[in-house]
């Protein structure tokens, strides 16, 4: 809804400007500057998180309810309108970022794809953090054959069924925790 509003507003501004611009060179210059500015619009961390979960849960075939439940359990993410969401978190065990990933796990070649991952990158790059998280969940599921065990392994490093695993694998009404 917010993106649509921004796009509509942007189009209105651009059409208004184009009717006032007389030369083709001025139009080309405006187009270039305009789209640079649009690409630099500051999107909230809660929206970035939402988009990353939507994208990577689909790509790695992780059920959305599991992806969102893990995000909620790890950093209390409450949906795209959770404007005060803080993704820059570190657990007492050393897990980093929005999906609370251990640095050693993120550096594993199967998850990092050869990319140099530092604590700062893992902590601050929402997109990368969520992508690695979805890879971990998918791989855990492939090894265990169960989303409950996959979630337990995500939480503890061992394929167990604990309260975390039960919550993440059974709460299909994940939006009930979302800020509206």
N, C-alpha and C positions, 0 to 999 in steps of 0.2 A: 504494500500500500504506500509506504514511504517512498520507495524507489519510483513507483508509478507517478507520484506527485512531483518528485524531482525531475523526472523525464518530461512530464507535461509542462512544468514551469520552464525548463530549459528550452523546450521547443518554442514556447510562446516568446521568450526573450530573443531567441535566434531569429524567428520570423519577423519580429518587430525590427530588429537590427538590419536584417537583409533588405527590407523595403527602404531603409534609409541610406544604405550603402550604394554608391553609384558605380564604382568601377569593379571589374572582375578581380583585380589584384587586391583590392580592399576586402572583397568577399573571401578570397582564399586565405588572406592573412587572418581575418576574423575566425574562419572555420578552424584553423590550426590552433589559435590561442584559446578559442572557446572549448574545444575538445580536450586540450591540456588541462584546463581548469576543471572541467567536469570529471576527469579521471582523478583529480586530486581532492575531490570532496571527501571529507572525513566521515567515514562510516563507523558507527559505534561498534564496540567490541562484541556486544550481544548479537548484532546482525552478522558480523564476520563469523562468529561461532555458529550461528544458525546455518549460514550458507555453507560453511565447511562441513558441518554434520550432514546436511542434506546431500551434498556432493559426494563425500567419501563413504557414507553409509550405503549409498546406492552403488558406487563403484566397486566396493569390496563386499557387497551383499550382506551387510550387517543390518538386521531389522532396526528400523528407526527407533522403536521403543527402547531397544537395548542401548543404542548409541546415546539417546537423550537421557536415559536413566543413569548410565555411567557418568555422563557429564554432570548430572545433578549430584550424584553421590560423591564425585571427586572434588568439584569446586562450587557446588550449589548453583549451577547454571539453571536459570528459570525462564528460558525462552528468548525469542527475538526482541521482546520489549523490556527486558531486564536491563534498563539503562545504566544501573550502577554496577553491573557485572564486572568483576575484576579477575581477569585471566592470569595475571602475573602472581602466581602462588607457588609456594614450595612446601612440601610436607616435611614432617619431622624425619621421615625416612629418606628424604632427598628427591622425591618425585617432583617433577617440574611442569609448570604450565597448566593450561585449561583442562587437559585430560590426565594430568598427574603421571607423567611417564618418567621412568628411571633413565638416567643418562646412558648407562651401560646398555640397556635394552635398545634405546633409540639408535645407538652407534652400531648395533649389529648389522652386518651387511644385508641381511634379509629385509630389514626395515629402512635403512638409511639410503639404499641404492647408491652407495659410494659417496654420498654427500658428507662433507665434514660438518658434524653436528656439535655445537658448543652448548654449554648450559644457557647462555644468553639467547641463542637462536631457539632452543627448545622451549624456553620460558616465554618468549615474546612472539614467536611466529605461530599464530593461531592455526592457520591453514596447515602448516607442516605438522604441528602437534596433533591435530585431529586426524590427519592422514595416517600418521604412524599408529595412532590409537586404533583406527579401523583395521589397519593391517594386522595389528596384534590380536584384536578380537577375532578376526577372520581366521588367522592361523591357529589360535587357541581352539576355535570351533572345529577346524579341520582335524586337529590332533585328538580332540576328545569326543566329537560327535554330539555334543550337548552344549546348548547356550548357557545352561546353569553352570556347568563345569568350566566353560570358557570364561564366564564372568568371575567365577571364583579364582581362576588362575590369573586373570587380569589384576585382581585385588591383592592376592597373596603371593603369587608366583608358583602356587601349587594348584592342581586341578581338584578343588574341594567345593563342597556346597556349604556356604555360610549365609548369614543374613543378607550380606551385600549381594551375593549371587542370586539368592531367591528374589530379592527386590528387583534387581536389574532384569532378570529373565521372566518375571511374571507380571510386572506392573505395565499393562498395556495402555493404561489411561495416564500416560506421562504428562500430558498437557494440563492435568489438574494442579500441578505445582507451578505452572507458568504465570508470570506477571501479566496482567491484562490491562 
